[in-house]
Amino acid sequence: MTGTRLVLLGLVLAACSHELVVALQCYTCHEPTSVSSCVSIATCNANETTCNTILYSLETVYPFLGDSTVTKACAVHCVPSDVDGIGQTRPVSCCNTDLCNIDGAPGLDGSRSLALVPALLLLWSLSL
């Protein structure tokens, strides 16, 4: 019975790791662009593990349209802005799931974390 559990654990971990190995995809626009127009998708390099979005002032480029202006890209390293920061002219948001930088807010996609739940439950049952 223990051999069967180990094989099952191996299959679950293999399925979870496959999802983790696939290259990250981010929305990208390297020049300040309205949020609604920044729809190009890029597959990131292996060392680019985050998507970033830099929000520019509404008055900078699109003063009368009411549309935020952003740049978006894949990034090797991303440092998000302090959410309590007052008067930031170019706040930065970072996220690390596919196409999470759609609107400039960090994505809350838990699919990768959720994929590990069966593996953890199986490990727990093996310890009983």
N, C-alpha and C positions, 0 to 999 in steps of 0.2 A: 504493500500500500504506500509506503514512503517513497518508493521509486516512481510511482505514478504521480504523486504530488510534486516531486522534483521536476519531472518532465513538464507537468502543467505549469509550474512556476517559470520554467525556462521559456515556454511558449508565450506566456503573458509578458514577461520581461522583453522578449524579442519584439513583440508587437508594440510595446510602449517605446522601445528604443528606436524603432523604425521611424516613428513620428518625430522623435527628437533629433534625428540625423538630417532630415530634409532641410534644405537651405531656406532661410528666412526670406519672406517677401515683404517689401515696404512700398508705400506710395512715395513717389519722388517728384520733386520739382525744385531745381537748384536755384532758380531766380524767384524773387518774391512773386507769388501767384495767388489769385483768389482761391479760397478753400474749395469752392465748388468746381474750379477748373483744374485742380491738382489731382489728376486721376491716373497718371502714368504709374505702372507697377514695375518694380525692378526686383530681380532675384539677387540677394546680397551675396557677397563673397563669404567664404567659410569663417573668416575672422571678424566679420561684421555681424554682431549678435544682437544689435538693437536697432530700432527705427526711431528717428527723432523728428520732432516738429518744432520749428521756431516760429512763434507768432509775432507778427509785426503790428504796429499801431494801425488802427482803422483809418486814421487820417493820413498815413504815409502814402498810400497808393490809391485806395478806393474810397475817397472821402464821402461820396454821396450814394454809394451803392449799399452800404451797410454790410459788406461782405468782408470777412477777415482776410488778411494777406499773410501767407505762410511760405516757408521753405520746408521741404521734407526730404529725408534721405535715409539710407542705410548708414550705420555708424559702428565703428570699432568700440568706441567708448562714448557714453552719453551721460551728462550730469544734468538732472532735471532742476528746474528753478524751484526755489522755496515757494510753496503755495501761499504762504503768509506774507510774501514779499510785496511791499507797497511801491508803486511807481516803477516797476520793471518795464523797460521799453521793449524788450524782446524775450518774453518767457519761453523756456525750453521744456518740452515734455518728451519722455522716453518710454518705450514699451518694447516687448520682446516676443510678440506672437505675430503670425502672418497678418498683414494688412491692418495692424492695430492702430496705425497713425492716420486713420481716415479723417478725423475731425480735430486733431490737435490735443485731444484728451487721451490719457493712457487707456489702453484697452483692458477689459476685465475678462478676457477669454480664459476660462479655466480648463479647456479641453485637455491640455497636456497634463495638468495636475490630476484631473479626473481619471485619466488613463492609468495612473499609478495606483489608484484605490484598489482594484482587484489584486494587484501584486502584493500590496501591503496586507490585505485581508488573508491572502493565501499564506504569506509568511507568518502571520499571527496564528492561523490554524495549524501550521506545522509545529509551532512552539507548544501547542497544547498537549 
